[in-house]
Each structure stands twice: as structure tokens, then as C-alpha cells.
Amino acid sequence: MAPISHQLPSTLVAAEFGEVNVADTPAGRTVRFTILMEPQGQDAEGWQTGVALDASASMKSWYGRNLTGKVPPAVEAEYEQKGWIREKRSDGKRTKVFQQEAHADAVEKGYLRRTPNIVEPAGREFISYLAANLDADGGTTVIYWACGDGSATEVVGDFTSEQCKSLALAGPDKQTFGNGTKLAPAVRYFAERFPDAKNGMYVFLTDGRLDDLAEAKVYTIKLCREIAAGTRNPLKCVLIGVGDDVDEGQMEELDDLDSGTDVDIWDHKIAKDMRGIQEIFAEVVSENTTVAPTGMLFGPDGAIITRFADGVPAIISATLPTGAAFFELEVAGQRIRQTLVMPVGGSR
């Protein structure tokens, strides 16, 4: 049985590193970490990019589509007298439903206000960054996913970094907010729209639990096997959780999915823990990329674990002493210390 690998949360990862994974084995504490950097040289060519925004019903408040606040009892009684409030029976219970007139009046008088749209600035940032720094055509494809029955998508369009400055992202127009959250159709949209792209980078924002995790895994394994067989080009998908109700366990299952190949399609991030948008590239770097001509990796006792005489790779694997609390990478005259101590109740 393979040892369980733990990915350190972004808040514990040194600024110079993209991702740090730790596993305890009989031989010692093994680490695998990446140097945080955008794709370089040939690895930076031929990318198609996309951003998919969750449009399930639970996201409405994040798009600024819900009302918050409280109407005073006296005003509510006035609305009832005017017929602006109706009773509705749902699940055996009677609830009061504000009609359009009541909503409009309450908003005008300041009793109710729209929830802030936090999706729009976050979405613009991802779209703009990918369009300006990676996309071969200079435009990132934007879609809403988890619409309708939870499996529908709505294409917003392709946008340049400049266009993102005024791009409105308030939720779907043609589709309704979904009553489920199904990821596989959104992944399939990008995979099938850009089958000939040399590389693909697709970012998915979500606030909750996936309803089709099993299907998403099956489709991911299919893509991994096609990439491994050389019948399709590589793509990378990053699932980013927003809000406080994200099921990180599901995100980790996708991130750690064993496809039976060496291909790794999924990475995941928690938005509030991200140190910067560049973290989406944490798993994109190539083992063949050299970040410095020489360097050394030290264990906690100061002993040299690895000496990089022929170049420091962008992905490094090493075995440290059992229970090692940290390691240090010396590169370009600088020592970078990375803790390996997980907080109580930490990620994975």
C-alpha cells in the first residue's frame, strides 16, 4: 500500500514554492515540491485557456443576485395590507413571499440591499491573467457551469485582458441558476472545444459540493489515458474553492486521482488561502526545466540531502530523516526554509 501523501496548505508554503507534498515511509519523510513559476520556453507555447464560473443556485448571493437586510414589522404589515406579500406552502410549512412591489419598495427605502458580487472581481482577475500571460490567442474562454439541472453550461465568450476591465459577470442570462453542481460537462466542454491545442489550462470556480464526483473521475481517467497514449494533447484543470462551504475532501479526491498513468490533470486550491494567482501553475512546471545552475537541499540537521551540480530542477523529490520538521533549499546564494509540520486539523 502506497504511503499517504499530504499536501501542505498554501498558507504554510514558502513564497518561492508552488506545492509541497509530504509522505512518511519506512525509509524516512519523503517530500516532493515544485518551484513556483509560469511555464517557460517551449512549455509556454500553444496554450488555450478557460475560466468556468459555478452558476448553481447556491452561488446567487456571490453574484450579487440576492437581497440581505430586514424589513421592520410595521412596514411588513403595511405590505400585507397592500397585497404585496403572499403566503406559500412549502414542505408542509407556510412561508411569506415578498412580491415584486414589496422588494422594490424595501430596496428603495434601504431596508434590503443586494449582496455584493464577489465573483466578478475574482473572475476578471483569473481571466485577465490567463489571457495576458498564457493564452496563445490572447483571449480566455469564459463559461458558466452547473446551470439548469446542474449539468448545463452557458458560454459567455472569449475575452482579452483589456476587455476584462469592464466584463460583467453577474450569472447566466440564457440559463437558470442550477439545482445541482455537475463538473464533468464543464470539463468536457473545454476538452472537446480545444482538442488540438498543444496545451490547455482551465480554471473552475465553485462554492460547494460536486454532485457528479464519480462521473468527473471517470471522465478524467479517460482523458489521462488518452494523453498518456498520445492520442490527445495535455491539459491541466484547477478547481478553486470559494466561500466557507467548499467540500475540500472532494477536491482532494480529484487532485490525488490515480488514473493508472503518470498524467495528473487536476490541482485544487482554496481561494482564501492562495498567496497569488500564479499558484494555478503549481503543478504545471516541467521536471526538465532548470531554475538555477547549482543548488543544495539540506535536512533539518544541516546535512546535505541532495547536491544539484548540473542544475536545480523545477520539481524536486527527496527523502529526509524520519519526522523531519523542515528542509532548506539553497539556490542563488539564498536559503529557503520550508516547514513540514501540518497544523492540527490541517488539509489532508
Summary of the structure (lengths in Angstrom):
residues: 348
radius of gyration: 23.8
end to end distance: 17.7
largest distance: 83.0
contacts: 1099
relative contact order: 0.18
helix: 27%
strand: 34%
